[in-house]
Amino acid sequence: MRIGELARRTGVSERSLRYYGQQGLLAAERTAGGHREYTEAAVDRVIRIQELYAAGLCSDKIAQLLPCMRDGDGGPSAAASPKLVEELTAERARIDRMIADLRRSRDTLDEVIEAARG
């Protein structure tokens, strides 16, 4: 499929898809006319990339992680290294801290809302 169809099917802009290619996150073949051609698996890959960005990972970390994940279901492949596991554990701890901070903020807002209703 061409880039426009991949963008339509994933809800990701063509510009972002080109960026993913530049960062080594998404592969495409080139036609004789120079157009990008993506396989069907690219849809799952783009969705996975979006999930990882939403989790707060940067493109370098995503590039390290993608070979360790299956595109279809996001499950692990056999390619994870101990160093990557260590780095991802640190990322997970960072996300846990962010969640805790957000919960505290929500609790404070709940208290203010309740007091204002009061």
Buried (B, 14 or more C-beta within 10 A) or exposed (E): BBBEEBBEBBEBEBEBBBBBBEBEBBEBEEEEEEEBEBEEEBBBBBBBBBEBBEBEBEBEBBBBBBEBBEBEEEEEEEEBEEEBEEBBEEBEEEEEEEEEEEEEEEEEEEEEEEEEEE
